[in-house]
Amino acid sequence: MFQESGLPCLHMTSEARTVSTESRRCPMLTVQPCRGMVDEKFQVIIKNLLPNQEVTLHSLHQSEDKDFWEAFGHYISDEHGTVTVAKDESLGGTYEGTEQMGLLWSLRPVPGSRSALRLRKMNVLTPMVVNISVYNGHLSQGFSQTSALATTVTERWYMAPGVQRVDIRENGVRGTLFLPPGPGPYPGVLDLWGGGGGLIEYRSALLASHGFACMALEYISPGELKKTDVDNTYFEKAYQILQNHPLVQKDKMAMLGLCFGSVITFSMTVYSSVIKPQCCVCISGSHVVPVNKCMFEVFEDIKKLMGKVQENEDKHIVTREIILPIPSDPALKADVGRIKCPLLLVNGTDDQNWATNESAEDIKMMMEKAGNRHLLTVLTYPDAGHLIEPPYTPHFRATNFLLHDMKVKVVMLWGGQTKPHAYAQEDSWKKILAFFHEHLYGSNVKAKL
């Protein structure tokens, strides 16, 4: 997807040359592709080691917040002095087993970093740059004080070449539209993130890289968008802005929501006379707390339930009990029995933020009773948490979170175990893309650029 420049991807250290002179071997570390999409696997291979040599593969990334993140795996070379990450097992480190992308999904803050960090790409116009190095022996610390045998750099992009980024400031609506390259028109996806607020673009940029005109919508933004100004009509206007774009197919529209974005997706799909998507995807969401009023009133209703919030032994906030038990009163949840388009739910069994699995069971029962159960597909991932993101995004069990209305910073428990959560992200992304391809393009059409 990315054309290689004339620059080599391999950078040998002076120390590596000294080692190679002594051993008459020159360790070679390659990562292919050097430049690729974040949801694209890379091949990491080390050659010219000694047979059965113990080495550590280490990845290092500096975030846009200037924090350093690392991951590492312990390997033993084969009889030819080669380590192939896609085939060989890591015997220890931040990941174990045969894990081709463990150097990304097990990234964690380096020792001594600020606590409860979350790694997110805010500027999608620049790549995520990851330094990958190989060290002699099985190391678990002190990488910055140790000479690497070899080092290389890989770039991971959310925007494929040719994708256009367009600021949307129209009719009071704030967002960013990402358009695939080419003449179009393309199916449209309205992308809604959760209650953390702000304008989050990286998932939309990635979807545009797969052939969908995707609009990241901002609808919670302290100090900019007033919650009293954001109601059903705000989402309807956003939907129409996307639908009416000349490069968007008017009759091929979808909605994608995570967490509170799913709450909105359910409500708009059920009740709006304007929003009539051909399919919907709801990640870690619920049909409880219908959005039939402005955001200010919705969040006031949620604040009344804060007495159900729990705190674990680590002082992490657990909010999944807020909507439990799932209410039987139809007025307290979106009437999903009225949904007329295919719906995909993506949940993790260890979601500590939202009662997603209980919600999914209730949604099943409501749709079964209404006769539209055939439209529902549920993906449930054991030991995955709340923040099910694009593939190879590091897992965050608990991170800092700002409760906007209360102006309080807490550590929110999202849940999940790292390896199964990584699997959930990789598998669900493939199935989300396949779902959109099937219902927006046709089952036999693949839109990846």
Salt bridges, closest charged atoms under 4 A:
GLU4 OE1 - ARG35 NH1 3.14
ASP39 OD2 - HIS210 NE2 2.57
GLU54 OE1 - HIS138 ND1 3.83
GLU64 OE2 - LYS121 NZ 2.66
ASP67 OD2 - ARG114 NH2 2.33
GLU70 OE1 - HIS58 NE2 2.83
GLU79 OE2 - HIS80 NE2 3.63
GLU99 OE2 - LYS419 NZ 3.22
GLU155 OE1 - ARG35 NE 3.60
ASP167 OD1 - ARG165 NH1 3.21
ASP191 OD1 - ARG203 NH2 2.53
GLU201 OE2 - ARG165 NH2 2.83
GLU218 OE1 - ARG174 NE 3.28
GLU224 OE1 - ARG174 NH2 2.81
GLU300 OE2 - LYS303 NZ 3.36
ASP301 OD2 - LYS293 NZ 2.93
ASP301 OD1 - LYS304 NZ 3.86
GLU311 OE1 - LYS315 NZ 3.85
GLU321 OE2 - ARG320 NH1 3.81
ASP350 OD2 - ARG397 NH1 2.86
ASP351 OD2 - HIS386 ND1 2.80
GLU358 OE2 - ARG320 NH2 2.93
GLU361 OE2 - LYS364 NZ 3.39
ASP362 OD2 - HIS287 NE2 2.75
ASP362 OD2 - LYS333 NZ 2.89
GLU389 OE2 - ARG118 NH2 3.00
ASP405 OD1 - LYS227 NZ 3.22
GLU426 OE2 - LYS41 NZ 3.31
GLU426 OE2 - LYS430 NZ 3.77
ASP427 OD2 - LYS431 NZ 2.91
GLU438 OE1 - HIS439 NE2 3.89
